[in-house]
């Protein structure tokens, strides 16, 4: 992982809490599982031991990844967001020009994307297609289903 990670303060706090839980609780549980499996005999034929070691390795990889994200995080302040153009953290109301259906999305970093919550990544096809546009602009978005045209109806925080 390289590059700055733009996050809200809420997401950064959540990641720090998750990291603390992994280091303080899950790491000890993984060590206990390895110790218990080791007590069960020959390590060459001990599937439980292999599984526990693999689980520990995956946990350590997750911890390293989260540490990297947290160390590269830059907190975005909603008070400094310009709503004249679509940018990260703005809420954008779009009209699909073919179906006339309106949708509202908030553009966020990849770590915070959650379609169910209406948060899409700035690196998603729609995010890339509308980034930098203003109210009234038409966005041509290349999606897996083909070209979709959206009209930017509103930009807010």
C-alpha positions as CSV (number, residue, x, y, z in Angstrom):
1,X,0.0,0.0,0.0
2,X,1.4,3.3,-1.0
3,X,0.0,6.8,-1.1
4,X,-2.0,9.0,1.1
5,X,-5.3,7.6,2.4
6,X,-8.0,10.3,2.7
7,X,-10.4,9.4,5.5
8,X,-13.0,11.0,7.7
9,X,-12.2,11.3,11.4
10,X,-14.9,8.7,12.1
11,X,-13.4,6.1,9.8
12,X,-9.9,6.8,11.1
13,X,-11.1,6.3,14.7
14,X,-12.9,3.0,13.6
15,X,-9.7,1.7,12.0
16,X,-7.6,2.5,15.1
17,X,-10.1,0.7,17.3
18,X,-10.1,-2.3,15.0
19,X,-6.2,-2.3,15.0
20,X,-6.1,-2.1,18.8
21,X,-8.6,-5.0,19.0
22,X,-6.5,-7.1,16.6
23,X,-3.3,-6.4,18.5
24,X,-4.7,-6.8,22.0
25,X,-7.3,-9.5,21.7
26,X,-7.0,-11.5,18.5
27,X,-3.2,-11.7,18.6
28,X,-3.3,-13.4,22.0
29,X,-6.1,-15.8,20.8
30,X,-3.9,-16.8,17.9
31,X,-1.0,-17.5,20.1
32,X,-3.1,-19.6,22.5
33,X,-4.5,-21.6,19.5
34,X,-0.9,-22.4,18.4
35,X,0.1,-23.4,21.9
36,X,-2.9,-25.6,22.3
37,X,-2.3,-27.3,18.9
38,X,1.4,-27.8,19.7
39,X,0.4,-29.7,22.8
40,X,-1.5,-32.2,20.7
41,X,1.6,-34.0,19.4
42,X,3.7,-34.3,16.3
43,X,3.8,-31.0,14.4
44,X,4.4,-32.6,11.0
45,X,1.0,-34.3,11.0
46,X,-0.9,-31.7,13.0
47,X,-3.5,-30.0,10.8
48,X,-4.7,-27.9,13.8
49,X,-1.2,-26.5,14.3
50,X,-0.9,-25.7,10.6
51,X,-4.3,-24.0,10.6
52,X,-3.4,-22.0,13.7
53,X,-0.1,-20.8,12.2
54,X,-1.9,-19.9,9.0
55,X,-4.5,-17.9,10.9
56,X,-1.8,-16.1,12.8
57,X,0.0,-15.2,9.5
58,X,-3.3,-13.8,8.1
59,X,-3.9,-11.8,11.3
60,X,-0.4,-10.4,11.1
61,X,-0.9,-9.4,7.5
62,X,-4.2,-7.6,8.4
63,X,-2.5,-5.8,11.2
64,X,0.4,-4.7,8.9
65,X,-2.2,-3.5,6.3
66,X,-4.2,-1.5,8.9
67,X,-1.0,0.0,10.3
68,X,-0.1,1.1,6.8
69,X,-3.5,2.7,6.2
70,X,-3.5,4.5,9.6
71,X,0.0,5.8,9.1
72,X,-0.8,7.1,5.6
73,X,-4.2,8.6,6.7
74,X,-5.0,12.2,6.2
75,X,-8.3,13.4,7.8
76,X,-10.7,15.3,5.6
77,X,-12.5,18.2,7.2
78,X,-16.0,18.7,5.8
79,X,-15.7,22.5,6.6
80,X,-13.0,22.8,3.9
81,X,-14.9,21.1,1.1
82,X,-15.8,23.2,-1.9
83,X,-19.3,22.2,-3.2
84,X,-19.1,24.0,-6.5
85,X,-17.5,20.9,-8.0
86,X,-17.8,17.2,-7.2
87,X,-15.0,16.1,-4.9
88,X,-14.3,13.7,-2.2
89,X,-16.8,13.9,0.7
90,X,-19.4,15.7,-1.4
91,X,-22.9,14.3,-1.7
92,X,-24.0,14.3,-5.3
93,X,-27.5,13.9,-6.6
94,X,-27.5,12.4,-10.1
95,X,-30.2,11.7,-12.7
96,X,-29.7,8.8,-15.0
97,X,-30.7,10.4,-18.3
98,X,-32.0,7.1,-19.8
99,X,-34.1,5.9,-16.9
100,X,-34.8,9.3,-15.3
101,X,-34.0,7.7,-11.9
102,X,-32.4,10.0,-9.3
103,X,-29.7,8.7,-6.9
104,X,-27.6,10.4,-4.3
105,X,-24.1,9.3,-3.5
106,X,-21.4,10.5,-1.2
107,X,-17.9,10.2,-2.7
108,X,-15.5,8.7,-0.3
109,X,-12.1,6.9,-0.2
110,X,-11.9,3.2,-1.1
111,X,-11.7,2.3,2.6
112,X,-15.0,4.0,3.3
113,X,-17.0,2.9,0.3
114,X,-20.4,1.3,1.3
115,X,-23.0,1.2,-1.4
116,X,-25.8,0.3,1.0
117,X,-25.0,3.5,2.9
118,X,-24.9,5.5,-0.4
119,X,-21.1,5.9,-0.2
120,X,-19.1,5.2,-3.4
121,X,-15.4,5.3,-3.9
122,X,-13.8,8.1,-5.9
123,X,-12.0,5.4,-7.8
124,X,-15.2,3.6,-8.9
125,X,-16.5,4.1,-12.5
126,X,-19.2,6.6,-11.3
127,X,-16.8,8.3,-8.9
128,X,-14.2,8.8,-11.7
129,X,-16.9,9.9,-14.2
130,X,-18.4,12.7,-12.0
131,X,-15.2,13.9,-10.2
132,X,-14.6,17.6,-10.9
133,X,-18.0,18.3,-12.5
134,X,-20.4,21.0,-11.5
135,X,-24.2,21.2,-11.2
136,X,-25.8,20.9,-14.6
137,X,-22.9,19.0,-16.2
138,X,-23.5,15.7,-18.0
139,X,-21.2,12.8,-17.0
140,X,-20.5,9.9,-19.4
141,X,-19.8,7.0,-17.1
142,X,-18.3,3.8,-18.6
143,X,-19.8,1.0,-16.5
144,X,-19.7,-2.7,-17.0
145,X,-23.2,-2.5,-18.5
146,X,-22.1,0.1,-21.0
147,X,-22.1,3.9,-21.2
148,X,-24.4,5.6,-18.8
149,X,-25.2,9.4,-18.9
150,X,-25.8,11.2,-15.6
151,X,-26.8,14.8,-15.1
152,X,-25.4,16.4,-11.9
153,X,-28.4,17.8,-10.1
154,X,-27.0,18.9,-6.8
155,X,-23.7,18.9,-4.8
156,X,-23.7,19.3,-1.0
157,X,-21.9,18.2,2.1
